[in-house]
Amino acid sequence: MKKQLTQLSIIMCILCIPIFCYAEWAAIISAQGQPIDGLYKSNIIIGGADVGSSNPAPPQAPVFSCAIVILSEDWHSRLSQSMKGADDIKEWVLEINPCGNACGFNEASTTVRWQPDQLGPGVFEIREGYDGTGQIVVADMKKSDNFTITGANEPFYYTIIKR
Protein backbone atom coordinates (compact mmCIF):
# COMPACT_ATOMS: atom_id res chain seq x y z
CA MET A 1 0.00 0.00 0.00
CA LYS A 2 2.86 2.41 0.83
CA LYS A 3 4.39 1.73 -2.58
CA GLN A 4 1.11 2.62 -4.31
CA LEU A 5 0.79 5.84 -2.31
CA THR A 6 4.40 6.77 -3.14
CA GLN A 7 3.80 6.11 -6.84
CA LEU A 8 0.62 8.20 -6.71
CA SER A 9 2.56 11.06 -5.08
CA ILE A 10 5.25 10.92 -7.79
CA ILE A 11 2.62 10.98 -10.54
CA MET A 12 0.91 13.99 -8.91
CA CYS A 13 4.25 15.86 -8.78
CA ILE A 14 4.92 15.14 -12.44
CA LEU A 15 1.45 16.40 -13.37
CA CYS A 16 1.95 19.56 -11.29
CA ILE A 17 5.23 20.67 -12.89
CA PRO A 18 3.65 22.00 -16.14
CA ILE A 19 0.98 23.85 -14.17
CA PHE A 20 3.49 25.72 -12.02
CA CYS A 21 5.69 26.59 -15.02
CA TYR A 22 2.98 28.67 -16.76
CA ALA A 23 0.80 29.81 -13.89
CA GLU A 24 0.38 33.40 -12.73
CA TRP A 25 -0.50 31.88 -9.37
CA ALA A 26 -1.31 28.41 -8.06
CA ALA A 27 -2.65 27.28 -4.71
CA ILE A 28 -2.63 23.76 -3.31
CA ILE A 29 -5.76 22.85 -1.40
CA SER A 30 -5.49 19.72 0.70
CA ALA A 31 -8.03 17.58 2.48
CA GLN A 32 -7.00 15.40 5.39
CA GLY A 33 -9.37 12.87 6.85
CA GLN A 34 -9.08 10.38 9.66
CA PRO A 35 -6.15 7.93 9.30
CA ILE A 36 -8.49 4.96 9.54
CA ASP A 37 -7.34 2.89 6.60
CA GLY A 38 -6.02 3.54 3.12
CA LEU A 39 -5.59 7.00 1.62
CA TYR A 40 -6.49 9.79 4.06
CA LYS A 41 -4.91 12.83 2.35
CA SER A 42 -5.87 14.32 -0.98
CA ASN A 43 -4.73 17.47 -2.87
CA ILE A 44 -5.96 19.66 -5.69
CA ILE A 45 -4.50 22.75 -7.34
CA ILE A 46 -6.39 25.85 -8.44
CA GLY A 47 -4.86 28.85 -10.11
CA GLY A 48 -4.77 31.52 -12.75
CA ALA A 49 -2.86 31.63 -16.03
CA ASP A 50 -2.92 33.38 -19.40
CA VAL A 51 -4.57 30.30 -20.88
CA GLY A 52 -6.82 27.94 -18.93
CA SER A 53 -5.83 24.31 -18.49
CA SER A 54 -6.68 21.31 -16.36
CA ASN A 55 -5.46 17.84 -15.50
CA PRO A 56 -7.67 14.86 -14.71
CA ALA A 57 -7.78 13.48 -11.20
CA PRO A 58 -6.18 10.09 -10.67
CA PRO A 59 -8.50 7.13 -10.09
CA GLN A 60 -9.95 6.90 -6.60
CA ALA A 61 -7.93 4.73 -4.22
CA PRO A 62 -9.60 1.39 -3.38
CA VAL A 63 -9.78 2.34 0.31
CA PHE A 64 -9.93 6.00 1.37
CA SER A 65 -11.14 8.11 4.28
CA CYS A 66 -11.36 11.41 2.39
CA ALA A 67 -11.25 12.69 -1.16
CA ILE A 68 -11.24 16.07 -2.88
CA VAL A 69 -11.54 16.79 -6.61
CA ILE A 70 -12.49 19.73 -8.82
CA LEU A 71 -15.45 19.23 -11.13
CA SER A 72 -15.05 20.33 -14.73
CA GLU A 73 -17.35 23.05 -15.98
CA ASP A 74 -19.48 20.49 -17.82
CA TRP A 75 -19.49 18.15 -14.78
CA HIS A 76 -18.22 15.27 -16.93
CA SER A 77 -14.69 15.18 -15.53
CA ARG A 78 -13.04 15.09 -12.15
CA LEU A 79 -9.90 17.21 -12.04
CA SER A 80 -6.86 17.43 -9.81
CA GLN A 81 -5.77 20.79 -11.26
CA SER A 82 -7.69 23.66 -12.78
CA MET A 83 -6.01 26.81 -13.99
CA LYS A 84 -8.45 29.51 -15.09
CA GLY A 85 -7.50 31.62 -18.09
CA ALA A 86 -7.84 35.38 -18.37
CA ASP A 87 -11.33 35.15 -19.90
CA ASP A 88 -12.64 32.33 -17.69
CA ILE A 89 -15.10 32.72 -14.84
CA LYS A 90 -13.05 32.33 -11.69
CA GLU A 91 -15.06 29.63 -9.91
CA TRP A 92 -14.01 26.14 -8.91
CA VAL A 93 -16.57 23.55 -7.81
CA LEU A 94 -15.10 21.12 -5.30
CA GLU A 95 -16.44 17.68 -4.52
CA ILE A 96 -15.34 16.53 -1.08
CA ASN A 97 -16.05 13.17 0.52
CA PRO A 98 -15.23 13.56 4.24
CA CYS A 99 -15.50 9.90 5.19
CA GLY A 100 -14.85 7.66 2.22
CA ASN A 101 -15.45 3.94 2.17
CA ALA A 102 -13.01 3.35 5.07
CA CYS A 103 -15.59 4.70 7.56
CA GLY A 104 -18.36 2.24 6.79
CA PHE A 105 -21.69 3.79 7.72
CA ASN A 106 -20.22 6.18 10.29
CA GLU A 107 -19.48 9.87 9.99
CA ALA A 108 -16.01 11.40 10.09
CA SER A 109 -14.43 14.83 9.79
CA THR A 110 -12.08 16.09 7.11
CA THR A 111 -10.13 19.32 7.34
CA VAL A 112 -9.60 21.30 4.14
CA ARG A 113 -6.47 23.51 4.22
CA TRP A 114 -4.63 25.99 2.01
CA GLN A 115 -1.85 28.57 2.23
CA PRO A 116 -3.43 32.05 1.93
CA ASP A 117 -0.24 33.52 0.45
CA GLN A 118 -0.50 31.14 -2.55
CA LEU A 119 -3.78 32.69 -3.68
CA GLY A 120 -3.68 35.27 -6.45
CA PRO A 121 -4.95 38.84 -6.34
CA GLY A 122 -8.55 39.41 -5.34
CA VAL A 123 -10.88 38.07 -2.68
CA PHE A 124 -11.58 34.34 -2.52
CA GLU A 125 -14.60 32.94 -0.73
CA ILE A 126 -15.97 29.44 -0.26
CA ARG A 127 -19.71 28.77 -0.44
CA GLU A 128 -21.74 25.64 0.12
CA GLY A 129 -23.11 23.99 -2.99
CA TYR A 130 -22.16 23.95 -6.63
CA ASP A 131 -23.78 27.09 -8.03
CA GLY A 132 -22.04 29.83 -6.06
CA THR A 133 -25.17 30.97 -4.23
CA GLY A 134 -24.99 28.81 -1.10
CA GLN A 135 -24.18 29.85 2.44
CA ILE A 136 -20.72 31.35 2.92
CA VAL A 137 -18.37 28.90 4.64
CA VAL A 138 -15.20 31.02 4.39
CA ALA A 139 -15.71 34.73 3.66
CA ASP A 140 -12.06 35.45 2.85
CA MET A 141 -9.60 32.63 2.18
CA LYS A 142 -6.71 35.05 2.71
CA LYS A 143 -7.78 35.61 6.34
CA SER A 144 -8.39 31.94 7.13
CA ASP A 145 -6.58 28.77 6.14
CA ASN A 146 -9.01 25.90 6.78
CA PHE A 147 -12.50 24.61 7.38
CA THR A 148 -13.83 21.24 8.54
CA ILE A 149 -16.51 19.02 7.02
CA THR A 150 -18.25 16.24 8.91
CA GLY A 151 -20.30 13.63 7.11
CA ALA A 152 -20.68 10.08 5.90
CA ASN A 153 -19.42 8.44 2.70
CA GLU A 154 -21.09 10.89 0.32
CA PRO A 155 -20.01 13.91 -1.73
CA PHE A 156 -20.38 17.44 -0.41
CA TYR A 157 -20.09 20.35 -2.84
CA TYR A 158 -18.41 23.71 -2.28
CA THR A 159 -17.61 26.54 -4.67
CA ILE A 160 -14.52 28.73 -4.48
CA ILE A 161 -15.28 32.13 -6.01
CA LYS A 162 -12.61 34.68 -6.90
CA ARG A 163 -13.88 38.25 -6.94
PELINNOR-V346690 format. One record per residue. RES is the residue in one letter. SS is DSSP state (H for helix, E for strand, L for the rest). PSI is psi in whole degrees, 0 to 359 (none if undefined). D_FIRST is the distance of its C-alpha to the first C-alpha in Angstrom with 2 decimals. Layout:
BEGIN
RES/SS/PSI/D_FIRST
RES/SS/PSI/D_FIRST
END
This chain:
BEGIN
M/L/319/0.00
K/H/321/3.83
K/H/318/5.38
Q/H/319/5.17
L/H/322/6.33
T/H/316/8.67
Q/H/319/9.93
L/H/320/10.61
S/H/319/12.44
I/H/317/14.40
I/H/317/15.45
M/H/318/16.61
C/H/317/18.62
I/H/319/20.21
L/H/331/21.21
C/H/332/22.67
I/H/312/24.92
P/H/325/27.53
I/H/312/27.76
F/H/334/28.60
C/H/330/31.06
Y/H/7/33.34
A/E/143/32.90
E/E/322/35.74
W/E/154/33.24
A/E/136/29.56
A/E/131/27.81
I/E/129/24.13
I/E/125/23.60
S/E/149/20.48
A/E/132/19.48
Q/E/119/17.76
G/L/197/17.33
Q/L/134/16.84
P/L/64/13.68
I/L/302/13.71
D/L/147/10.28
G/L/206/7.65
L/E/126/9.10
Y/L/9/12.43
K/E/143/13.94
S/E/143/15.51
N/E/150/18.32
I/E/167/21.32
I/E/129/24.33
I/E/159/27.93
G/E/183/30.96
G/E/146/34.33
A/E/169/35.57
D/L/320/38.71
V/L/132/37.08
G/L/149/34.43
S/E/165/31.09
S/E/161/27.68
N/E/141/24.26
P/E/152/22.27
A/L/148/19.17
P/L/163/15.93
P/L/150/15.00
Q/L/138/13.79
A/L/150/10.15
P/L/323/10.28
V/L/127/10.06
F/E/151/11.68
S/L/7/14.43
C/L/157/16.28
A/E/145/16.99
I/E/133/19.83
V/E/164/21.43
I/E/136/24.96
L/E/138/27.06
S/L/163/29.27
E/L/330/32.98
D/L/2/33.42
W/L/13/30.46
H/L/348/29.19
S/L/149/26.22
R/E/128/23.36
L/E/151/23.22
S/E/339/21.14
Q/E/139/24.33
S/E/111/27.96
M/E/123/30.84
K/E/133/34.21
G/L/175/37.19
A/L/326/40.63
D/L/0/41.95
D/L/152/38.96
I/L/132/38.97
K/L/71/36.77
E/E/140/34.68
W/E/124/30.97
V/E/122/29.84
L/E/139/26.50
E/E/120/24.56
I/E/127/22.58
N/E/110/20.77
P/L/354/20.82
C/L/322/19.11
G/L/184/16.86
N/H/354/16.09
A/H/343/14.36
C/H/352/17.95
G/L/229/19.70
F/L/10/23.34
N/L/173/23.52
E/L/156/24.01
A/E/167/22.10
S/E/144/22.89
T/E/136/21.34
T/E/129/23.02
V/E/126/23.72
R/E/157/24.75
W/E/166/26.48
Q/L/111/28.71
P/H/328/32.29
D/H/351/33.52
Q/H/344/31.24
L/L/146/33.11
G/L/188/36.04
P/L/152/39.66
G/L/182/40.68
V/L/132/39.69
F/E/130/36.33
E/E/158/36.04
I/E/130/33.49
R/E/150/34.88
E/E/149/33.61
G/L/183/33.45
Y/L/3/33.29
D/L/5/36.93
G/L/8/37.58
T/L/1/40.13
G/L/179/38.15
Q/L/141/38.49
I/E/127/37.70
V/E/316/34.56
V/E/115/34.82
A/L/327/38.29
D/L/107/37.55
M/L/346/34.09
K/L/348/35.79
K/L/358/36.99
S/L/161/33.79
D/L/12/30.14
N/E/163/28.25
F/E/161/28.57
T/E/140/26.75
I/E/135/26.15
T/E/131/26.00
G/E/181/25.46
A/L/193/23.75
N/L/77/21.35
E/L/155/23.74
P/E/141/24.43
F/E/143/26.82
Y/E/137/28.73
Y/E/149/30.10
T/E/128/32.19
I/E/127/32.50
I/E/127/36.08
K/E/126/37.54
R/L/none/41.28
END
